[in-house]
Amino acid sequence: MAEKMKIIPLGGLNEIGKNMTVYEHGGEMIVVDCGLAFPSDDMYGIDLIIPDVSYLVKNKARIRGLFITHGHEDHIGAIPYVLRQVNMPVYCTRLTAGLIKLKLEEHGLLKSTKLITVEAGEMIKVGKFYVEFIHVNHSIADAVAFAIHTSMGVIVHTGDFKIDSTPIDGEVIDLGRFGELGKEGVLALLADSTNVERPGYTMSERIVGKTFDRLFTGCKQRIIVTTFASNVHRIQQVIDAAAAVGRKVAVTGRSMENIMKVATELGYMKLPKNTVVDINKIKSLPLDKQVIVTTGSQGEEMSALYRMAFSQHRQVDVGPGDKVIISASAIPGNEKTISRVINELFRKGVDVVYDKSDPLHVSGHACQEELKIIHALTRPKFFIPLHGEQRHLRRHIQLALSMGMDRRNIVLPDIGSVIELTTKTIKIADTPVPAGPVLVDGSGVGDVGAVVLRDRKILAEDGMVVVILNVQNGQLLHEPEIITRGFIYVKESEELMHELRDVAHSAAQGVIGKGGKNSKDMGELRGAVKSAVSNYLFKHTKRSPMVIPVVNKL
């Protein structure tokens, strides 16, 4: 019988975020990445979304390790939540390890977790797998792809990458190693699909540095720059541009401060002497000697830039003497929140630079020509697109076909799909594993499900009506009492309230008239009142608030 490998994506397909892929071979498993996603607008009260790892919990004795490609939230954000359920060693590069350490400390998991740092170019043996770390360029330092060596052959898992021939740290993507692997024979390629819709090549990070130099030169205003906290090369360029024109730099925003601390300690950022100062000290300098680097590039509530815009920041008051540079593109879904912050900054007289015609941001993901280079170098027998929505995955398949791949050697999986691979065939098994979103709400993980979300949606959109019925010896003592929240203001709708009391009273009497006194009849009473009140409200207001009948047995 032919050797078989299973590849199971638990996230990152038909969605952006919560990337996680399981490789299973010879009775053993490794996991690649462990990310989170952020909630959509209709997920009221939800903080984060993580992958369903019930399959890993069920098979934890067979897991040999968790391998992380880089330190972005959509690849490391779920680690503390997953490690509570499945304790496994974590393998990653030094900067990624530094960022994961912060999370583990916050969740009290540092002592119980085995965190192993690996340099790009090294190979680690875990069980029947040999995992090789290959340096790639991305919008965070120390990103890697993996070549997973097995007795069946080599699987290349790119992670997020782009090809930058002039990276800030001078470390170009190791295309030579991808080419060597292609000559030796690659069984399957699993590649990032995020930017597959964009033709050409992604611009180099250095382009943004030139924009900073131009904007800083001759500027008489205080400069405030916001970008992704994890983009240490972007922050480095801001600091270098400031130092070149004799400005001091202060940093504000918890995630920005944490990442800068880790990156500086590990040598990924080099701070020019006497350039970075405390946020409280920079205020004493003239405006044209100040640069502030801040979080809030996505307009997040409570981020430092948001607090500046809405006059809630303790140290920074913005106004006509300020230039704010937004060095980031909007993550899909964040456009409204960013616009709100930009409008508020303009209202305060701030000069805001966010125009797309200015190269203020470059992507960290490969465009079509870069993806073609990776396909051409690795020459895989089989191909599985990763990291993207349905349109991205399908476009990536079209790209692979244009490179001469056989359609029978390509699969389009969903999360939970079990991809079965032999040296000659690839297919998706009939039965998927449990997969999907697990919602994190405060300290609760997975206890908010579809029913609770539906209730929150109703409460947010239509409000709530509570009908209180006092029952004694099977009789209503008096008229039902009605309380509303988020539905209508009672004093302005006395007539409607009066009619609602009549409807509830009539429905209650219809059940009580049968002479019911036991708990089963109380359930029937609640059901009848809820149905009558709901129907009446929809008929007369075209709204469907949550109706909650409360029966007090006196």
N, C-alpha and C positions, 0 to 999 in steps of 0.2 A: 504493500500500500504506500502511495506517494506521501512524502512529508507534507505537513500542512502548517500554515501560519494563519492566525486570525488577527485582523486589524479592526479595532472597534473605536470609532470616534464617539466620545461622550459629550462633546461640545464643539463649537466653532464651525458648524455646518448649517447653512440656511439662517445664519445669524452672524453678527459681528461681535466677537467676544466669547468669553468662557471656554477658551480653547483647551481641549484635553483629548488625548488619543492613547489607546491601550494597544500594546503589542503582545501577542500570546503565542508561544512556541515551545514545544517539548514539555508541556505541562507547567511552564513558568511564564511570568508576565512582567513587563516593565510599563511604566506610564510616562508619557511625554506631555509636559505642561499641565497647569492646574489653575486656570484663570476664572475670572468672574466677568459678569456683564452688568450694566447699569439699567435700572428699571425704566420702562416707558411711562409716559404721562398718566396712563390710566391704571398704573399699579400703585394706588394710593397707600402711602405709609411704608412702602417697601424700600429698603436701603440698598440691597445688592441681590444679584441672582448668581447662584453657583450651580455647577453640574450635579446631576443625580449620580451618586457614586455607590448605589446599593449593590451593583455588580462587583465593585471592588471590595466592598465590605464582605460580601459572600465568599470571595476568593482571596482574602487577604493573606492566607498562608502561602499562596503561590506568587505573591508580588515580590520582586527583587529590588525595585528602586523606582524613584520618581526623578526624571531628568527634565531640567528646565532650560529652554532655549535663551530666554532673556528676562529682564526684570520689569516688564510692563504689567499693569494690573490684569489685563486680559489673559496673562500667562502665569501670574503668581498669586493673584488676589484671593483665590479660594483655598490656598495652602493651609492656613490655620484651621479652617472649618473641616477640611478633608482629613488632616492629620489627627484630629480628635477621634475620627472614626477608624482610620487606617494608619497605623504608625509605620512609616517606611523611610529608609534613608533617602536623602535628597541630594542630587548631584547637579552642580552648576558652576559657572565661572565666578570670579571673585566679586565683581560689582553686584551681580545678581544675588550672590550669597549675602552680601552686606545689606541689601534691601529686604531679603527674606528674613534675615536676623531681626530687623526692626519689627516685622509683623509677629514673629514668634515670641519676642520679648513682650509685646503688647498683649498677647493672648496667653502668656504664661507657659509657652510650649518649648522654650529654648533648650532647657535641660533635658527634656525627653526626646528631642529630635536629633538625629545624626545628620549633620549638614557637611557634605564633603565638597571641597572646591577643586575644580579641574581646570587646567589651562587649555586653550584652543590648541589643537594638534595632538593632544593626548587621547589615549584609548583606555576605557575602563571595562573590566570584565565583571559582569554580574550574572551569576548562574550560567545559562546557556547563551547569553547575549554578550557581544563585545560592542560597546557604544563609543564611537569616535566623535570627538568634538571638532567642528570645522568652523573657523572664523568667518563671519559674514558682517556686512555693514547694515546698520539699521538706525533708527532715531534714538537709540540708547546705546551706550558703550557696552562692550563685552558680550555682544549677541553671537550665538552660534547656531549652526545647523548640525544635524546628527547623521552619521552613517552608521546604521545598525547592522552589524555583521552577524550572520547566523549560518548554520550548516546548510541552509537552503540558498543563501545568497545575501546580497547587501540591499538594504532599504535606505533610501535617502529621504530624510525628513527635514525640509528647509527651514522651518520656523518662519518668522517674519524677516525679510531681507530686501536689500537693494544692492545694486552694483555701483559703488561710489569710487571713482578712480582718484579723487583728491580728498579723502576723508580727513577730518580735523586731527585725529590721532596718528595719521600716517599709515594706519593698518588697513590695507586694501583687502577686500574679500578674497578668500583663498580659491580662486578659480582653477588654479593648477591642480588642487586636490580633487575638485569635482571632475576635472578632465581625466585624471588618473583612475578614479573610480569607474568612470564611463568606459575606459579602455579595458579595465578588469571585468566589467559586467555589473550593471545595476539591475536587480530584479524588479524593484518598484520605486517610483518617485512620488512623494506626497509633498505638494508645493503650495505656498501662499498664493491666494487668488485675489487679494484685496484690491489691487490696482490693475487688474487684467483688462478693464474697459479702457484704460488710457494708452494711447499709442506712444511709441518712442521710448525715451529713457527718463527716469526720475533725475531731477537736477541735483547737483552736489550740495552738501550742507554749506560749503564755503561761499556759495552765492549769497546766503543770508548774511554772512559775516561782512561781505562787501556793502550790503544794504545798511547794516548797522554803522559801518565806518562813514558812509555818506550822510546818514541822518544825524549822527553825533557831531560831525565836523561843523563848526560855526554855529551850533544851536545855542541859544541863550536861555532856553527853558530848562526846568528840571525834567529829566527823562525817566519815565516809568515803563518798564518792559514786562509784559506777561507772556509766558510760554509754558509748555508742559514741564512740570517739575522734573520728570525723568530724563529730559533731553540735556544731559550734562555738557555735550559739545556745543549746544546752542547757548547755554548759560556761560560757558567758557568764552564764547565769541563776544557776548555782551560785556563781560568783564574786561576782555582784551581791548575792545573798542573804547570802553570808558577810560582805561589806563592810558591809551594812546592820546587822549585829549585832556588828560589831567583831572579826570573826575573820580570821586570816591563812589563805591558801590555798597548799598545795603540790601539785605534780603528780608522779605516778609512772607509769611505763609508757612504753616507747619511742615507740609510735605516737601516744600522747596528747601527749607532749612535742614530737614533730615537728610535728604538726598545729597545736598551739597556737603554736609558733614561727612557722610560715608564716602562720597566720590573723592573728596580732598584727602581723607585719611588713607585711602587705598591708592592714591596717586593718579586717579583718572581726571582730576582737575588740578591745574597749577595756578595758584593765585598770585598775581604780581604783588610785590612787596608794598605794604601800606596802602593797598587799594580797597580792600573789603573792610567796612566798619560796621559797628552796631547801628541799628535803625534809630535808636534814641540819640546817637551822637551826630548823625548825618544832618539833622535838622539845623544845627548851628552854622552849617556851610551855606554860601550863596547858592541860589537855585541852579546856576549854570555850572556848579561843581558837583551836582548830585545825580546819581543814577540809582533807581530802586528796582530790584528784580522781584516780581511778585507772582503768586499763584492767581488763578481766576480766569485763565484763557478761554474757558468754556462757560463763563458767566455763572459758575456754581454759587449758589447762595452760601453765605458765610465764608467764602474765599476772601483773601485779602483785597483783591481788586473790587469785588462786589461791595465790601465794607467801605472802601474808599469812595466809590461812586455814590453810595447812599449815606455818606457822612457818619459811618459807624466805626471807622478805624481809629484806634486810640492814638497812633503816632503820626498818621499822614492825613492832612486835609488837602484835597485837590481843588484846583481852580484855574483861572486864566494863565497862570505862570507855568503850567504843566503840559508836557507832551506825553501821551500814552501810546506805546507801540504794541499792537497785538500781534505777536509772532507765533501764530497757530491758526490752523484751519478748524472750522466747526465740525465736531463729530456729529454725524447725522442725528437729528432730534434735538440738538442744542442751539439751533439757530435763533430761536425766540429769546432764550435766556441771554445769549450774547448781545443780541440787538437791544435788549432792555438796558443792559449795563452801558453799552456804547451811547445810547440816547441820553442816559442820566449823566454820563461824563460830558457830553456836548452841552447839556443844560447848565452844567457848572462852568462852562467856558473853557473846558479842556480841549486841546488840539489832539484829536485821536487819529492815529495812522493805522489803518487796517485794510487799505485798498489792495485788491488782488493784483493790480498792475505793478505794485511794488513787491519784489520777491522777499517777503517777510517770513515765508514758511516753505519748506520742501518736505515732501512725503518721505516716510521711511520704508515704503513698499515698492517692489519692482513693477515697472510698467511692462508693456507687451514685449519690447525688444530684449529686455533683461530676462524675462521669463523664457523667451526663446533660447537665449544663450545657455541657461541652466538645463533646459531640455536637450539642447544640442550637445552639451558637454557630458551629461550623465547617460544619454541614450538608454533610457529605461525600457524594460520589456513591458511593464505595466505602469499605469498612471492613475492616481487618485487625487483630485483637486481638494484642497483644504482651505479653511479660513475665508469665508465669504457667504453672502446671500445666494439664493438660487441663481440669480442672473450672473453673478461672478463665477460660480462653479461651472455653469453651462458655457460661458464664454471661454473659460480656461480649457474646457474639453475641446472646443472648436480650435483653439490655438494649438493644442496637442495634435489634433487631426491634421492641421495645416503643416505640422512638422513631419508628417508621414506615419504617425502612429496608427495601428489597427484599432478600429472602434471596439472590437471584441476584447481588447486588452485594457479598456478604460471602464471604470465604474463610477457612478454618481450616487454616493451613499447619503444617508441622513444620519442624524445623531441616533445612536443605538443600533445602527446597522452592523451586522457581523460580516466583514469582508473576509472571504476564505481564499487563501492564496496557496497555490502549489507552484512548482517551477515551470509548469506549462499552462496553468489556467488561473483565472480570477473570476469570482462570482460573489454575489451577496446572498447570504443564507436566508432561508424563509423566516426564521424566528429571530427578531431583534432582542437585545437585552434592555432592561429598564433604563430609560434615559429621559431627560427633559429638564426644565428649570426647577430648582429648589430655591424658594424665596427666603431671604434673610430680613427679618424685621426686628431691629434692636438686638436683644440677646436670643431671640427665637429663631431657630433654623428649621425651616420646613414645616412649621406649624401653621403657617398661613397658606391655605390652598385656594382652589378656584372658587369655592362657595364664599369664603371670607372676602376675597377680592371682589366678587360680584356684589356682595352686600355693601362694601365700601364704595363701589361705583354708584350704586343706587343712592346711598346716603349723600355722596358728593353732588350728584346730579339733581336729585328730587327731594332729599330731606327725609324726615321721619315723622310719623304720626303715632302716638301712643294712646290707646283706648283703655281706660281703667274701669273695670267692672267690679263692684262690691256685691258679693252674693252671700246670703244667709238663709239656711234651711231651704235651699233650692229656689230662692226668690231674689230678684234684684232689689237692693235696698233703696236705690235712687238712680237718677239719670246717669248714664256713663259720663266720666270725666275725660276730656280730650286735651292732650299736650302735644304741641308740634315743635320741631326743631329743624331749621333750614328748609321749611316748606312755605309757610306764610306767616305774616305777623298777625296774631289773633285779633287784636283790637280793630284792625282794618277789615276783617272778614267775619264779623259777628254772625252774619246771616248764614255763611257757609258752615261755621262751627255749629250753629243751632241745627242745621239740616243734618250734619254729620252725627250729632248726638241722637237725633231721631232715627237715622239709619241704623246706628249701632244698637240702640235700644230695641228697635223692631226685630233685628236679627237675633239679639240675645233672647228676647221673649219667645221667638220661634222655637228655640231649643229648650228653654226653661219650661215653656208651656207643656212640653212632653213629660215634665215631672222628673228631670234628670238631676241626680245629686252626686253620683260617683265620679271618680277621676276621669273615666273614659268620656263621660258626658262633658266634663270640663274641657277636655281636648276638642270635643265637637263644638262646644260653645266658642272657644277661641277661633277655631277654623271658620265658623259661620260669620262671626263678627269681622274677622280679617277679610274674608271674601267680599262681604257686603260693602265694607268701607272702601276697599281697594277699587271695586267696580264703580262705585259712586264717584270716587275722586277722579278716576280716569275719564269717566263719561263727562264730568263737569269741568275738569281743569286740564285734561289731556296730559296729566302727570301721574307717575307711578311711585309715590314715596314708599318707604318701608313702613308697613303697618304692623305694629306690635300690640296685640291685645294682652292685657294683664288682668288676670282674674284673682281677686282677693277673697278667699273663703273665710268668712267671719263667724 
